């Protein structure tokens, strides 16, 4: 199980569902429905539909266990929401919607009806969702009067999921046997119960708070506080890995978003689609405040999902446009500039969807605007198709993305900051400016220009600088090629005027890692990479064959004399001592070993161990 992916998905779903629930509970029109019998019935129907839709969304956003159809989701939170707050009627609607969708979800996900509903836990999951919704529905009168509903929500969420898992266990035991059922469910128990407890507990806590805030003198202040939470949630959705992406030295990046209100419609994002392709973007949703923020969540999610699906960039953006138009009753739209950088070559492919042109600078040269013919805004027309453009980035090249909150910022005289002022500022800055320094410079200059005038629009910026390339050499996995790799490394060190004295230590690393690849991996080839920059050298080995993490090799007992030590492990132990960073990963199904060594640094833990 990929715990990090599971945690990110579950907490993302909890945050999304709870945020929408808070916004729903806080509306006066929704609260007023409780004033009459007809109004209460409508309220219960709406809560049932809302709970059912939440359950459907949670099913889609759930984490599917690798190698099986078992899924961890917070679908039952939607069912419990419909029942606990909408009564038996709301529970019936929520349980039916979420349960029936779960029943047919394997067909929907597979794209055909050949998948048997009897396989996996489809049937017990659908039944348990319906039962949980109805039981919580009959608890509705008690829930209305209960105090500390957040704590009760935690308890009921936990009990409901114990029932859910017990039903699934009984079903799998009948269909197979108890051993099979335990193997299928044992790893799901803790995350399944905890995420649903947390999701329903937080949901009840949120409704409790909104019930207490409504119609009080402090309502305005409490709304401000909730918007602060929404701001925090929105901010947490934007990546903040600055100035370097972990483990990557080929580029440096920095970004910021300052909303005009508590929450905004601007956003930025950056992520890898695979080891070699890095996507970065800036976008601006029409409007401001909560509606723009909600549309921003949808747009950001769709762009990332479609780009990561493997579609060509322009096709991914075209698909996003079609999806955003579905159900866009508010007629909102998004402008966006999306770039995909192939870090091994510097090839940058980009699509502009009605967005401000970015600033681009070749190394040692001034900035200018990339004013290609722009595509139409996202969610503007079903006929829109987007054209990709491309350019080549080299060491020292820079690009600066921004939203119109920067160029349209106004001073007290109602003058706009403007594109010319931004361009002049960029070209007056030192060529050595880092992306982080570039953002600080623009922010300070805009603040000085506006001279205290109120911020009228969200301000978002992203700056990226291409640092250098990895240099690669592919060789056959044969022992005699150790000398070839050593010579290749030495050539790159000399080209960067790096001290060749470091070669002695790195030769040990090459000899040990490559020898293990030749002897044990079964890979016919090995791709060797070298990156030299800023007083450090990084070498990488990418190879096929059996997946094995050398950083987890058993450490030898160096307190024993050489003749008494267990055979094996000493070479990799020495590599770990030499390297400042010794990291293993998997890239497209291949082993990927990374070694980083700073010039002049001493081995970790003192001198090398000699036999």
N, C-alpha and C positions, 0 to 999 in steps of 0.2 A: 504494500500500500504506500502511495506517495502521500505521507502525512501532510506535507506543506500544501500540496494541491488541494487535499480534502479540506483542510482548515480554511484556506482562502475561499473555496467555493461555499462552504457552509456559512462562514461569517459574512460573506458577501450577500448571500441570500437572506440571512437574518437581518442585516443592516437595511437591505432594500425593502423587505416586507414591513419591518418595524417603522421605518421612516414613512412609508406610505400610510401605515395605520395611524401614526401620530398626526399626520396631516389631515386624514379623514376625520379622526375623533375631534380635532380642534376646530372644525368648521361649525359655525352657528346654525346654518341651515340643516345640517345633519342632526345636531342636538335637538332642534325644535320639532323634529319628527316624533319625538317621544311624548308630545303633549296630548295626543288623542289616540283612540283605538285604531282608527284608520292609519294614522301616522306611525304608530308602533308596528303595525303589520308591515307597512312599507319599509320601515327601518330594519325589521328582522329579515325581510326578503333581500334588502341591499346588503346586510351583513352576511347572509348566507351566500349570495353571489360573490361578494368580496372574498369570503373565506375559501370558496371553491376555486376562484381564480388564483388566489394565493397558493392553494394546494397544487394547481396545475403548473404555476411558475416554479414552485419548489421542486416538483418532479423533474422538470426540464433542466433546472439548474443543479440537480443532485450530482453526487460524486459516484460514478460507477466503478466498482472494484475491478482492478486489472485481472483479466483472465476469467471473469465470470459476469453474469447478468445482475448480480446482487448490487443494490444501490443504497447509498446513505443519503437521505434527504430529510427536509423538515416539512414534508407535505402535510403531516398530521397537525402541524401548527395552524394551517388554514382551516382544517376540519374543526379543530377545537375552538378557533375564533368564531366560526359560524354558529356553533352550538352554544358556547358559553355566553355570547353576547346577543345572539339572535334567537335563542330558545329552540324548541323542537323544530319549528319551521325553518329557522336558519340552519340548524344542524342537518336537517333532511336535505336542503339544497346544497350546502357545502359538501356534505359527505357523498352525495350523488355525483356532483360535478367532479370532485377530486378523485373519488373512487373509480368512477367509470373511465376517467382519463388514464388512471394508473393501469386499469385492466387492459386498455388498448395501446398503452404506450410502447410496449415491445414491438407491436406492428408498425407504429408510427416511426420509431427510431430505426427499425430495420428497412423500412420503405416497402414492405410487402407483408402479406398475411400468412406466409409459410411458417412463421414462428409460432410455436405452440404456447397457448396460454397456460397449459399445465406445467410447463417447464419453469424452473426458478421459483421465485416467491410472488409471482404476479397476483395469483388469486388470494392468498392470505393477506397480502398487502392491501389489496383493494377492499376486501371485507373488513379488515381492521380499521381502515380509514373511515368507512361508513359507520361502523359500530361506535368508534370513538366520538364521531360527530354527534350521533344521536344521544349517547350517554351524557356528554357535556351539555347537550341541548336540554335534557331533563333536569340538569343541575342549574339551569339559567336563573330560576327564582332565588336560589341560595346565593348565586354569584352576584346578583344585583345588590344584595345587602352585605356581602362579606367585606371585611376589612383586610388590608394587606393582600390584595388580590395578586400582587406580584409573587409573593411567597407561595400562595395557593396554586398559582400558575406553574411554578417550578414543580410542586408536588404532583399535581394532576398530569403535567407533561411527562414526568418520569413514570408514573403508574401506567399511563396510556401506552408508553413505548415498551414497557415490560410486557403488557398484554399483546402488543403488536408482535414482538419478537417471540413470545410464547406460542402464539398462533402460527407463526411462520415455522417454528421448530416442530410443532405437532404435524403440520402439513408435510414438511420435508421428510419427517420420520415415516409417515404413512406412505409417501411416494417412493422413498428410498430406505433409509434406516437412520437410527439415532446418531451414529458416527458421522454419516454424511451430513446430517443436519447441523451437528455441532461444528464440523469443519467449515461449513458454509457461513455460519452465523457468528462464530466466536469472535472474530476480529471486528464485527460490526457493533457488538453490544455497547461498549463504552461510548464511542463517538455518536452512535444512534441515539442513545438515551440522553447524553449530555447536551447535544445540539438542540434536540426538541424541547428538553427542559428549559434551556436558556432562551430559545426562541419564544416559547409560550409565556415563560415567566417575564421576559422583557416586554412582551406585547401587553400582558395584563398590567404590568407596572406602568407602561405608557398610558393605557386607558385610565388607570387609576389616577394618574397625575392630571390628565386632561379633565377628568370629572371634577377633581378638586379645584382646578384653576378656573373652570368656566363660571361665569357670572359672579366673579369676585373682583374686588378693587385692584388686585394685583394681576389681573388677567393680561394686561398689556406687557408687564414685566416678564411674566412667565412665557408668553409667546416669544419674546425676545430671547429668553433663555433656550427655548426649544430650537429657535432658529440658529442659536449658537451651536447646539448639538448637531443640527443639520449642516452647518458650516464645517464643523469638525469631521463629520462623516464624509462630506464632499471632498474636503481637503485630504482625507485619508485615502481616497480613491485615486489621487494623483501621485505618480511615482516621485520619490524624493531621494534617489540614489545619486548624490552629487559628491565631487565633480566627476568621479570615474565610475563607470559601470563595473561591478565586482568582477575581478579577474580579467578585465579587458583594458588594454593599454593603447589600442589603435586610435581611440578618439576620447575627447573630453566633452561633457555636456552639463548644462545647467538650465533650469527653467523655474518660472514663478507664475502664480495667478493671484491677483488682488481683486476680489469682487467689489462692485460698486455698492451692493447691498449685502445683507448677511450671507446670502448664497447667490451664486452667479451662474451664468450660462456659458462662460468661456471654459475651455479646458485644454490641457496638453496631455500627451502620452508618449511613452517610448518603451520599446520592448524588442526582443529578438524573436524572429519566427523560426530560425534555426541558428546554428553556431555562426553562420557567415552573413546573415542578413538582419540588419538592425533598422527598425521602423521608428520614425519620430514624426510628430504632428502637432499642430495647433489648430483649434477650431473655435467658432463663435456661434452660439445659439441666439436666434432672434429673441428679443425681450430680455427681461431681467427677473430676479427673484425666484420664488419657488417653482413656478411653471417652467422657467428656463432651466432650472437646476434638474428637474425631473427629466426633461427632454434631453439634457446633457448626459444623464446616466444612460439613457437608452442609446443615444448616438455613439457614445464612447464604447459601450459594450459591443454594439453591432460592428463598428469599424474594426475593433481588435479581433473579434471572432472571425469576420470575413477575411481579413488580411492573413490571419494565422491559419486559415483553412487550406492554404496552398494555391489559391487563385492568383493569377497575375494581378498586380496592384490596381490597374484601371478597372478590371472586371470586379474585383472585390469592392471598390468604391461604388461602381454602378449597382451592384447587388445591395449595398447599404442604402443607396438612394431609394430603391424600390421598397425596401423593408420599412424605412422611415415614413414613407407615404401611406402605409397601411394604418388606418385608424388615426391619422393626424387631423383630428377634428378641430384643433386649435389653429391649424394652418401655420404652424411654426416651421422654421427652416434653419439650416446650419451652413455656415461657410467653413471651409477647411482646407488646409494645405498639408498633404501627407507625402512623406518621402521615405524611400527604402534604400538604405546604403549597403552595398556589398563590401564588407570591410576588407576582404582579401584583395580587392582590385581597386576600390575607390569609386566604383560605378554607382551613381546616385540616380534612381528613377523616382519621379515625383508626379503628383496629380494635384491640380489646383481647382477647388470647387468654389469659385466666386470669392476667394479670400485675398487679403492684401498680399502683394508680391513681397517675398523675403529679400533680405540683403545678402549678397554673396561676395566673397573676396578670395582671390587666389593668393597664395603665400607671397608676402612682401608687396602686395598691390592693394589699391583702394577698393572700397565697397561699391557695388552698383546693384540696382534692382533687377531681379529675375522676372521680367515682364513678358512672359509667354502668354499666348491666348488662353484665358481662363475658361474652365468649364462652368456650367451653371451651378447654382447653389444646391445643396443636398435637401431633399424633400420639397423641391420646387416644381419638378415636372417628371412624369413617368417616361418621357421620351429622352431624358438626358442620358448621354453616354459620355464617358470621360476619357480624354486622351492623355497617355503618359508622355512625359518629357524626360530627358536624361542629360547628365553632365558628368564629368570626371573630376573627382576630388583627389588631391594629392596632399602630401605632408604640409601642414601649415595652413591649408585652406579652411575658411570659416563660413558659416551660414547663420543668419539671425532671423527667426520667425517671431511674429507679433500679431496682436489683434488691433482692431481700429480704435480700441480704448486708448492706445498709445498715441497714434497720429491725430486722433480727433479730440484729445484732451484740450480743454479750453481754459484760458486765463480770465481774470475778471473783466477784461475788455472784449470777451467773447471771440478771441482769436484762437484758431486751432494750432496745435503743435506742428502738424504737417509732415509730409514725407521728406521734404527738402531739409528741414531741421534735423530729422532723424539721420538722414544720409550724411549731412555735414558733421554731426556729432560722431558717427561711426568712423569717418575718415580722419577725424582729429584725434582719435584715441591711439594710444601706443599699439604698435603691431604685436607687442608681447602680451597684450591683454588676454587673460583667460576668459572662458565663457562666463564664469561667475562674476568676474570683474566687469564684463560687458553689460550684464544685467544690472549690476549696481550703478554703473555709469548712466545708463538710460533712465533708470528709476529716479536717480538724483536730479537729472536734468529736467525730466518731466515735472517733478515736484517743484523745482525752482521756477519753471515756466508758469505753472498754474497758480503760483503765489497764493495758496490757501483757498482757491476756488473749489467748490464741492466736486468730488469725483462723480462723473455722470455715466460712466460705462466701465465694465470690467476691463482690467488691464492684464494681459497675459503675454509672456515672452519666453522664448526658448533659443538658446545659443549652443551651437555645436562646432567643435574644431577637430579636424582630422589630424591626428598626430603623426602616424607613420604606418607602413605596411609590415605585416609579417612576411618574411622571405622563406619560401618553401623549397624543399628538395625531396622527391620521392625516390626511394631506393628499394631494391629487392631485399627481403628479410634474410640476408646472408651475413655471416660473421665478418667476412672481408670488407663489408661496407661500413664498418665502424670507422675506419680511417677516412672514408669518403665524407661521413657526417662530421668528423672532427675537422677536416679541412674546410668544409662549408661553413662551419661555425667560426673558424679562425678568419676566413675571408670577410664575413660580416662584422666581426669585431674590429678588424683593421679599417674597414670602410667607415666605421663610426668613430675611429680614433679611440677605441676602448682599450684598456690595458690588457695586453695579450697574456699577462701573468695569470689571469683568471682561468685560462685554458686548462691548466693542470687539474684544477678541481672539476671543471665541467667535462673534461675527458673521462674522469672517473664516472660521472653521471651517465654520459653517453654509453660508455662501455657496459655499465651494469644494466641500464634500462633496455638498451637495444639487444644485449645478449639474452635477456629474459624474453623479449619479443620473439627472437629467433628460435629459442629452445622450447618455449611453452605455449605461445599464442596460437600457432597454426596459421598465422596470417602470411600470405605470400609477399606482401608489400608493407612499407611503412612510410608515411608522410612526415617529414621532419621540418619543423618550423623554427625560425629564429627571429626574435624581435629585440633590438637594442635601442634603448632610449633612456635619457635622464638617469645616468649612472646605474642602470640595471640591465640585465639581459634575461630574456625569457626564452626557453626552448620547449617545444612541444613535440609529442609523438602521437600520431593518430594511426591506428592499425585495426584490422578486422580480427576475426578469430574469437576465441573464448573470452567472454567478459570477465575481467579480474581486476580488482583494485589493489595495486601494489602498495598503496599507503597504509593498508590494513594488514600487511604481512606481519607475522609473529616476530617480535623483537628478541634477538639473542640475549642470553645472560652474559654480559661483558665482564661480570665480576669473576667468571671462571677462566682458568687458563685456556689458551686456544685449543689445545688438544681435547679438552673436556666439554667444549661447547657443542650443542646440537648443530648438525650440518644444515646450512641454508639460512637465509634471512639477513646475514651480516652485510651483504652488498647493498640491499635496499635500506638497511639501517644507516649505513654510511651516507647514502644519497639523502636521506632525511636530515642528517646532520649537516651536510654541505649546503643544502637548499635553504633559502629564506622562506620559500613557499613551495610545497610539494603537494599537488592537487590532482585528483583523479575525477574524470567525468565520462559521460557517454554522449557521443555526438552522432546522430543518425545511425545508431546501432553499432558504432565503432568505439573502441577504447580510446580515451583521450587523456594523456598524461601531460601535466604542465609543471615545469620547474622554473622558479624565478630566483635569481641570485644578484645581489647588489655588488657593485664594484667595491672591493676593499673590505667587505664584511667578513667576519670570522664565522666558522661553523657554529651552529647552535649547540650549546652544551659543552663548549671547549674544543680541544683538539680532537682529531679523528682517532678512532680506536684502532690500535695495531695488534696484530696477532703475535 
